[in-house]
């Protein structure tokens, strides 16, 4: 018996990409999405559901079903749309998974707002080789696998029928598993921030819709009445800190001396302050609004700097950060602008003080308002937020992945940023003391920071879930010696927060306005 010779296999057969139907393509995407990106969701559920297997099954089926329906929608449009959507979603999932695993974040609406309003200087600090690994292995390689597939023409009816079947089956399961609804409702915020790709897709749309739905033309506030000037000039300075948490402030009893430069000044550290939010954009909107924590995003009312400028105050904004609302002021400068004629500037927050005294003295206005927006303690590259000379605590974490560092080195790196911020404040107090004008200083951080407690890092958690360290902030007041009108409070109000900033600045200038709330003015008038 003679055996037939083997059929020759041409090289072209290896080069020809495999073919599949639209339905199979959507199913393959679901398989990859489930195998690669469902683990944060299941990990959270396993820790919090007391072993109820129905909840885990519900989460798996829900993510798989929604993912299939999403890809089916693109596949019904066109084969190219399906492949492009699958590739982009896998890459997006890989990036999101990196940040969930590395920093313990939730991809909710607030986080997407934080992402979309972050500048390059901040976002570049988050770059790490491990992010590239995630994108390559979990994003680009699976995307390339799907991209290589050849989708057969036709098959739309079969795909539509399959999508309908999946939808009905998912609804039937959810109805049958109604006993898990209460748990799902109780944990909806966290679950919604972990379901990929829905977390960033839905919350990006929610954030954009929220932004578009707000009135973008800022309403002008009613005019204010100003008292006679106290002297040739009155100076009020608002310093906005970044990611400083009260728990690590020596003024509040922290065991380390993170306030060596203001310790022996007359600065008053008010305890118990809470931030409006856990990310810069929302906190600044609140801080600079007469509405406080009722302020909207985008800012629909004239913010404090614009309001004062329109009332004849010379307003100077100097920033080493971003996230402020749209403002109209007399002088707006970023640190890079200041450094152009400053050979000694080193790229840190103290650069904002360069030439400030001369600028105040040169003002022709009777009232000067200065805002200094610091880079402060913005992570994760804490070691880059201060000159090397301010490395007071060692060893120092030098990674942008905090989980790679020991708790000791991470806290050391963070505390060094607080020491440097204290140096900036001490230098500012010295400068203001040297001026022949009554001067007032307010300092408040925009929010706090997590340093690994309960697996959380950085900031940006939803207010309802945020740990106290992300919202408990330092809040300082200072007056120049023998201020002719003002005195410091004897104690902090029980509800101290960003709500007090706007009205305390108005109170410092002695301004009266229909929108002024004296109960939120921290300063006290001297009695004659």
C-alpha positions as CSV (number, residue, x, y, z in Angstrom):
1,X,0.0,0.0,0.0
2,X,1.4,3.3,-1.0
3,X,1.0,6.4,1.1
4,X,0.0,9.6,-0.6
5,X,2.6,12.3,-0.4
6,X,1.9,15.0,2.1
7,X,0.1,18.0,0.7
8,X,2.7,20.8,0.3
9,X,2.1,23.8,2.5
10,X,2.9,27.1,1.0
11,X,4.5,30.0,2.8
12,X,1.6,32.2,1.7
13,X,-0.8,30.1,3.9
14,X,1.1,31.3,7.0
15,X,1.0,34.9,5.8
16,X,-2.8,34.8,5.2
17,X,-4.5,36.1,8.4
18,X,-7.1,33.8,9.8
19,X,-10.7,34.8,9.1
20,X,-13.6,35.0,11.5
21,X,-17.2,36.3,11.6
22,X,-18.1,39.5,13.3
23,X,-19.8,37.6,16.1
24,X,-16.7,35.5,16.7
25,X,-14.6,38.7,16.7
26,X,-16.7,40.3,19.4
27,X,-16.6,37.1,21.4
28,X,-12.8,37.0,21.2
29,X,-12.6,40.6,22.4
30,X,-14.8,39.6,25.4
31,X,-12.5,36.7,26.2
32,X,-9.4,38.8,26.1
33,X,-11.0,41.6,28.1
34,X,-12.2,39.2,30.8
35,X,-8.9,37.3,31.0
36,X,-6.8,40.4,31.2
37,X,-8.8,43.2,32.9
38,X,-11.4,41.8,35.2
39,X,-9.1,41.1,38.1
40,X,-9.4,44.3,40.1
41,X,-13.2,44.0,40.0
42,X,-13.1,40.4,41.2
43,X,-10.4,41.2,43.8
44,X,-12.6,43.9,45.3
45,X,-15.7,41.7,45.2
46,X,-13.9,38.7,46.8
47,X,-12.8,40.9,49.7
48,X,-16.2,42.4,50.4
49,X,-19.0,39.9,49.5
50,X,-18.5,37.3,52.3
51,X,-18.1,34.5,49.9
52,X,-21.3,34.8,47.9
53,X,-20.4,33.1,44.6
54,X,-23.5,34.6,42.9
55,X,-22.1,38.1,43.2
56,X,-18.9,37.0,41.4
57,X,-20.8,35.3,38.7
58,X,-23.0,38.4,38.2
59,X,-20.0,40.6,37.9
60,X,-18.3,38.3,35.4
61,X,-21.4,38.0,33.3
62,X,-22.2,41.7,33.4
63,X,-18.8,42.8,32.3
64,X,-18.7,40.1,29.6
65,X,-22.2,40.9,28.3
66,X,-21.7,44.6,28.2
67,X,-18.3,44.2,26.5
68,X,-19.9,42.0,23.8
69,X,-22.7,44.5,23.3
70,X,-20.2,47.4,22.9
71,X,-18.1,45.5,20.3
72,X,-21.2,44.3,18.5
73,X,-22.3,47.9,18.1
74,X,-19.0,48.8,16.4
75,X,-19.0,45.6,14.4
76,X,-22.5,46.3,13.1
77,X,-21.2,49.7,11.8
78,X,-18.2,48.2,9.9
79,X,-15.4,45.7,10.2
80,X,-12.8,48.4,10.4
81,X,-14.7,50.2,13.1
82,X,-14.8,46.9,15.1
83,X,-11.0,46.3,14.8
84,X,-10.1,49.9,15.6
85,X,-12.5,50.0,18.6
86,X,-11.1,46.7,20.0
87,X,-7.5,47.9,19.6
88,X,-8.1,51.3,21.3
89,X,-10.1,49.7,24.1
90,X,-7.5,47.1,24.9
91,X,-4.8,49.8,25.0
92,X,-7.0,52.0,27.1
93,X,-7.7,49.1,29.5
94,X,-4.0,48.5,29.9
95,X,-3.4,52.1,30.9
96,X,-6.3,52.1,33.3
97,X,-5.3,48.8,34.8
98,X,-1.8,50.1,35.5
99,X,-3.1,53.1,37.5
100,X,-5.7,50.9,39.3
101,X,-3.0,48.4,40.3
102,X,-0.2,50.9,41.0
103,X,-2.1,53.7,42.8
104,X,-5.3,52.1,44.0
105,X,-7.4,54.6,42.2
106,X,-11.0,54.4,41.0
107,X,-11.8,55.5,37.5
108,X,-14.8,57.6,38.3
109,X,-16.1,60.9,37.0
110,X,-13.9,62.9,39.4
111,X,-10.8,61.0,38.4
112,X,-11.5,61.5,34.7
113,X,-11.9,65.2,35.4
114,X,-8.6,65.1,37.2
115,X,-7.0,63.3,34.2
116,X,-8.4,65.7,31.6
117,X,-7.4,68.8,33.5
118,X,-3.8,67.6,34.4
119,X,-1.0,69.4,32.6
120,X,2.1,67.7,31.0
121,X,4.4,68.6,34.0
122,X,2.1,66.6,36.3
123,X,1.3,63.7,34.0
124,X,4.9,63.2,33.0
125,X,5.8,62.3,36.6
126,X,3.5,59.3,36.3
127,X,5.5,57.8,33.5
128,X,7.4,54.6,34.5
129,X,8.8,51.6,32.5
130,X,6.1,49.4,34.1
131,X,3.5,51.5,32.3
132,X,5.2,50.7,29.0
133,X,5.1,47.0,30.0
134,X,1.4,47.2,30.7
135,X,0.7,48.9,27.4
136,X,2.9,46.5,25.4
137,X,1.9,43.2,26.9
138,X,-1.7,43.8,27.9
139,X,-2.6,46.4,25.2
140,X,-0.6,46.4,22.0
141,X,0.0,42.6,21.7
142,X,-3.7,41.6,22.2
143,X,-4.6,44.5,19.9
144,X,-2.2,43.3,17.3
145,X,-3.7,39.8,17.6
146,X,-7.2,41.1,16.9
147,X,-6.1,43.5,14.3
148,X,-4.5,40.7,12.3
149,X,-7.8,38.8,12.0
150,X,-9.7,39.1,8.8
151,X,-13.4,39.7,9.4
152,X,-15.6,38.1,6.9
153,X,-18.1,40.2,5.0
154,X,-21.8,40.0,5.9
155,X,-22.9,38.4,9.2
156,X,-24.7,41.4,10.5
157,X,-28.0,39.6,11.0
158,X,-26.3,36.8,12.9
159,X,-24.4,39.4,15.1
160,X,-27.6,41.3,15.8
161,X,-29.3,38.1,16.8
162,X,-26.4,37.2,19.0
163,X,-26.4,40.6,20.7
164,X,-30.1,40.3,21.3
165,X,-29.6,36.9,22.8
166,X,-26.8,38.1,25.1
167,X,-28.9,41.1,26.2
168,X,-31.9,38.9,27.1
169,X,-29.7,36.3,28.8
170,X,-28.0,39.0,30.9
171,X,-31.3,40.5,31.9
172,X,-32.6,37.1,32.8
173,X,-29.6,36.4,35.0
174,X,-29.8,39.7,36.7
175,X,-33.5,39.1,37.5
176,X,-32.7,35.6,38.8
177,X,-29.8,37.0,40.9
178,X,-32.0,39.8,42.4
179,X,-30.6,38.8,45.8
180,X,-27.3,40.4,44.9
181,X,-28.9,43.8,43.9
182,X,-28.6,45.3,47.4
183,X,-24.9,44.5,47.6
184,X,-24.3,45.8,44.1
185,X,-26.1,49.0,45.0
186,X,-24.1,49.5,48.2
187,X,-20.8,49.1,46.3
188,X,-21.8,50.7,43.0
189,X,-19.3,53.6,43.2
190,X,-16.3,51.3,43.7
191,X,-17.5,48.7,41.2
192,X,-18.2,51.4,38.6
193,X,-14.7,52.6,38.9
194,X,-13.2,49.1,38.3
195,X,-15.2,47.8,35.3
196,X,-13.0,48.1,32.2
197,X,-13.5,49.7,29.7
198,X,-16.8,51.1,31.0
199,X,-15.3,52.9,33.9
200,X,-13.3,55.4,31.8
201,X,-15.7,55.4,28.8
202,X,-18.9,56.2,30.8
203,X,-17.2,58.6,33.2
204,X,-15.5,60.5,30.5
205,X,-18.9,61.0,28.9
206,X,-20.3,61.9,32.3
207,X,-17.6,64.5,32.9
208,X,-17.9,66.0,29.4
209,X,-21.7,66.1,29.7
210,X,-21.4,67.8,33.1
211,X,-19.0,70.4,31.7
212,X,-21.1,71.1,28.7
213,X,-24.3,71.3,30.7
214,X,-22.9,74.1,32.9
215,X,-23.2,77.7,32.1
216,X,-19.7,78.7,30.8
217,X,-20.2,82.5,30.8
218,X,-19.2,83.6,34.2
219,X,-21.8,85.7,36.0
220,X,-20.5,89.0,37.4
221,X,-20.8,89.4,41.1
222,X,-22.4,92.5,42.6
223,X,-20.0,95.4,43.2
224,X,-18.4,95.8,46.6
225,X,-18.0,98.8,48.9
226,X,-14.4,99.4,50.0
227,X,-13.4,101.3,53.2
228,X,-10.8,104.1,53.1
229,X,-7.3,102.6,52.7
230,X,-5.3,101.8,55.8
231,X,-2.0,103.0,54.4
232,X,-0.3,103.6,51.1
233,X,-1.0,100.0,50.3
234,X,-2.7,97.0,51.8
235,X,-1.4,93.6,50.8
236,X,-3.2,90.3,51.0
237,X,-1.6,87.0,49.9
238,X,-3.3,83.7,49.3
239,X,-1.0,80.7,49.0
240,X,-2.6,77.6,47.6
241,X,-0.8,74.5,48.6
242,X,-0.8,71.2,46.8
243,X,-1.5,67.7,48.3
244,X,-0.4,68.7,51.8
245,X,-2.1,66.6,54.5
246,X,-2.6,67.8,58.0
247,X,-1.5,64.5,59.5
248,X,2.1,65.2,58.6
249,X,2.2,68.9,59.8
250,X,4.3,69.6,62.9
251,X,2.1,72.5,63.8
252,X,-0.7,70.0,64.4
253,X,1.4,67.6,66.6
254,X,3.2,65.5,64.0
255,X,6.3,64.0,65.6
256,X,8.7,65.2,62.9
257,X,9.6,68.9,62.5
258,X,8.1,69.6,59.1
259,X,7.7,73.3,60.0
260,X,11.2,74.5,60.9
261,X,10.9,77.8,59.0
262,X,7.5,79.0,60.4
263,X,7.8,77.4,63.9
264,X,9.1,80.6,65.4
265,X,6.9,83.1,63.5
266,X,3.5,84.4,64.5
267,X,1.8,82.2,61.9
268,X,-1.4,80.7,63.2
269,X,-2.1,77.1,62.2
270,X,-5.9,76.5,62.4
271,X,-6.8,72.8,63.1
272,X,-9.6,70.7,61.7
273,X,-9.7,72.2,58.1
274,X,-11.3,70.1,55.4
275,X,-11.0,70.4,51.7
276,X,-14.0,70.7,49.4
277,X,-12.7,67.9,47.1
278,X,-9.7,65.6,46.5
279,X,-8.5,67.0,43.3
280,X,-7.2,70.5,42.3
281,X,-9.7,71.7,39.8
282,X,-12.7,71.1,42.1
283,X,-11.0,72.4,45.2
284,X,-9.9,75.7,43.5
285,X,-13.4,76.2,42.1
286,X,-14.7,75.9,45.6
287,X,-11.9,77.9,47.3
288,X,-12.2,80.9,44.9
289,X,-16.0,81.0,44.8
290,X,-18.4,82.9,47.1
291,X,-20.5,79.7,47.1
292,X,-17.8,77.5,48.5
293,X,-18.5,73.8,48.2
294,X,-21.7,74.6,46.3
295,X,-19.7,76.0,43.4
296,X,-20.1,74.2,40.1
297,X,-17.6,73.0,37.5
298,X,-17.0,74.7,35.2
299,X,-17.0,77.8,37.3
300,X,-20.2,79.7,36.4
301,X,-19.7,82.7,38.7
302,X,-16.9,85.3,38.7
303,X,-14.0,83.8,40.8
304,X,-12.3,85.7,43.6
305,X,-9.3,87.0,41.7
306,X,-11.4,88.3,38.8
307,X,-13.9,89.9,41.2
308,X,-11.2,91.8,43.1
309,X,-9.5,92.9,40.0
310,X,-12.8,94.4,38.7
311,X,-13.2,96.2,42.0
312,X,-9.9,98.0,41.5
313,X,-7.6,95.7,43.4
314,X,-4.3,95.0,41.8
315,X,-4.4,91.2,41.4
316,X,-1.2,89.2,40.8
317,X,-1.4,85.4,40.1
318,X,1.8,83.4,40.1
319,X,1.6,79.7,39.6
320,X,3.8,76.6,39.5
321,X,0.7,74.5,39.0
322,X,-2.5,74.4,37.0
323,X,-6.2,73.7,37.6
324,X,-7.4,77.2,38.3
325,X,-10.7,78.4,36.8
326,X,-10.7,81.0,34.0
327,X,-9.6,84.3,35.6
328,X,-9.1,87.9,34.5
329,X,-6.4,89.5,36.6
330,X,-3.8,92.3,36.3
331,X,-0.8,90.1,36.2
332,X,-0.8,86.3,35.4
333,X,2.5,84.5,35.5
334,X,3.6,80.9,35.5
335,X,6.9,79.9,37.1
336,X,8.6,79.7,33.6
337,X,7.7,83.3,32.9
338,X,9.3,84.4,36.1
339,X,12.4,82.3,35.6
340,X,13.2,84.0,32.3
341,X,15.0,86.9,34.1
342,X,16.0,84.9,37.1
343,X,19.4,83.1,36.8
344,X,19.2,81.7,40.3
345,X,15.8,80.2,39.9
346,X,15.9,76.4,40.1
347,X,12.5,75.3,38.9
348,X,10.8,75.0,42.3
349,X,8.1,76.9,44.3
350,X,10.5,79.5,45.7
351,X,10.9,80.9,42.2
352,X,7.4,82.4,42.6
353,X,8.8,84.9,45.2
354,X,11.4,86.2,42.8
355,X,10.8,89.9,42.2
356,X,7.5,89.8,44.1
357,X,8.4,92.5,46.6
358,X,9.4,94.9,43.7
359,X,6.2,94.1,41.9
360,X,4.1,94.9,45.0
361,X,6.0,98.2,45.6
362,X,5.6,99.2,42.0
363,X,1.8,98.8,42.1
364,X,-0.1,102.1,41.9
365,X,-3.2,100.5,43.5
366,X,-4.1,101.0,47.2
367,X,-4.8,97.3,47.5
368,X,-2.8,94.4,46.2
369,X,-3.9,90.8,46.2
370,X,-1.4,88.0,45.4
371,X,-2.1,84.4,44.7
372,X,0.7,81.9,44.8
373,X,-0.3,78.5,43.5
374,X,2.4,76.0,44.6
375,X,3.4,72.6,43.2
376,X,3.8,71.7,46.8
377,X,3.7,68.0,47.5
378,X,2.2,66.7,44.3
379,X,3.2,63.1,43.8
380,X,4.3,60.6,43.0
381,X,7.7,62.1,42.3
382,X,7.9,63.8,45.7
383,X,11.7,63.9,45.5
384,X,11.5,66.3,42.6
385,X,9.4,68.9,44.4
386,X,12.3,70.5,46.3
387,X,16.0,71.3,45.9
388,X,18.4,68.6,47.2
389,X,19.4,70.9,50.1
390,X,15.9,70.3,51.6
391,X,16.3,66.5,51.9
392,X,15.8,66.5,55.6
393,X,14.7,62.9,55.9
394,X,16.3,59.8,54.4
395,X,16.2,57.3,52.7
396,X,14.0,58.8,50.0
397,X,11.7,57.0,47.6
398,X,12.7,58.0,44.0
399,X,10.2,55.9,42.1
400,X,7.0,57.1,40.6
401,X,5.5,53.8,41.7
402,X,5.0,54.3,45.4
403,X,4.3,50.6,46.0
404,X,7.9,49.9,45.0
405,X,9.2,51.9,48.0
406,X,9.2,51.1,51.6
407,X,6.7,53.0,53.7
408,X,9.6,54.8,55.5
409,X,11.2,56.1,52.3
410,X,7.9,57.2,50.8
411,X,6.9,59.2,53.9
412,X,10.5,60.6,54.0
413,X,10.1,61.8,50.4
414,X,6.7,63.3,51.2
415,X,7.8,65.0,54.4
416,X,10.7,66.7,52.6
417,X,8.2,68.4,50.4
418,X,6.4,69.8,53.4
419,X,9.7,71.1,54.8
420,X,10.3,72.9,51.5
421,X,6.8,74.4,51.4
422,X,7.4,75.6,55.0
423,X,10.6,77.3,53.7
424,X,8.7,79.0,51.0
425,X,6.1,80.3,53.5
426,X,8.8,81.4,55.9
427,X,10.6,83.3,53.1
428,X,7.3,84.9,52.1
429,X,6.6,86.0,55.7
430,X,10.0,87.5,55.9
431,X,9.5,89.4,52.6
432,X,6.0,90.6,53.7
433,X,7.4,91.7,57.1
434,X,10.0,93.9,55.3
435,X,7.4,95.8,53.4
436,X,6.1,99.1,54.9
437,X,2.5,98.1,54.4
438,X,-0.1,96.1,56.4
439,X,0.1,92.5,55.1
440,X,-2.2,89.5,55.5
441,X,-1.4,85.9,54.6
442,X,-3.7,82.9,54.1
443,X,-2.5,79.4,53.2
444,X,-4.7,76.4,52.5
445,X,-3.8,73.2,50.7
446,X,-6.1,72.1,47.9
447,X,-6.4,68.6,49.2
448,X,-4.5,66.0,51.2
449,X,-2.7,62.8,50.1
450,X,-2.7,59.1,50.6
451,X,0.6,57.4,51.3
452,X,-0.3,53.8,51.0
453,X,-2.9,53.6,53.8
454,X,-5.3,50.8,53.0
455,X,-3.7,50.5,49.5
456,X,-4.5,54.1,48.5
457,X,-1.9,56.4,47.0
458,X,-2.0,60.0,45.8
459,X,-5.4,61.7,45.8
460,X,-8.6,62.0,43.7
461,X,-10.9,59.6,45.5
462,X,-14.6,60.4,45.4
463,X,-15.6,62.5,48.4
464,X,-17.9,59.8,49.7
465,X,-15.1,57.2,49.8
466,X,-12.0,59.4,50.3
467,X,-10.0,58.6,53.4
468,X,-9.5,61.5,55.9
469,X,-5.9,62.0,54.8
470,X,-7.1,63.1,51.4
471,X,-9.3,65.8,52.8
472,X,-7.8,66.9,56.1
473,X,-5.5,69.9,55.2
474,X,-3.3,72.5,56.8
475,X,-4.8,76.0,57.0
476,X,-2.7,79.0,58.2
477,X,-3.2,82.7,58.9
478,X,-0.6,85.4,59.4
479,X,-0.7,89.1,60.0
480,X,2.1,91.7,59.9
481,X,3.0,93.3,63.2
482,X,0.5,95.8,64.5
483,X,-2.0,95.4,61.7
484,X,-4.2,98.5,62.0
485,X,-7.5,96.7,61.4
486,X,-7.3,93.0,61.8
487,X,-6.5,90.5,64.5
488,X,-6.2,86.7,64.3
489,X,-9.0,84.5,65.7
490,X,-8.6,82.9,69.1
491,X,-9.9,79.5,67.8
492,X,-10.8,77.8,64.6
493,X,-14.5,77.3,63.7
494,X,-15.9,73.8,63.9
495,X,-16.6,73.8,60.2
496,X,-13.3,75.2,58.9
497,X,-12.9,74.5,55.2
498,X,-12.3,76.0,51.8
499,X,-15.6,77.8,52.2
500,X,-13.8,80.4,54.4
501,X,-11.2,81.5,51.9
502,X,-13.3,83.8,49.7
503,X,-14.9,85.6,52.5
504,X,-11.8,85.9,54.6
505,X,-10.0,87.7,51.8
506,X,-12.9,90.1,51.4
507,X,-12.8,90.6,55.2
508,X,-9.1,91.2,55.1
509,X,-9.7,94.1,52.7
510,X,-12.7,95.3,54.7
511,X,-14.9,94.9,51.7
512,X,-18.7,94.9,52.0
513,X,-20.8,93.1,49.3
514,X,-24.2,91.4,49.0
515,X,-22.4,88.1,48.5
516,X,-20.1,88.6,51.5
517,X,-20.7,86.1,54.4
518,X,-19.2,87.5,57.6
519,X,-19.6,84.2,59.4
520,X,-17.1,82.7,57.0
521,X,-14.5,85.5,57.6
522,X,-11.8,84.1,59.8
523,X,-10.2,87.5,60.7
524,X,-11.5,89.7,63.5
525,X,-11.8,93.5,63.4
526,X,-9.9,95.3,66.1
527,X,-12.1,97.3,68.4
528,X,-11.3,101.0,68.5
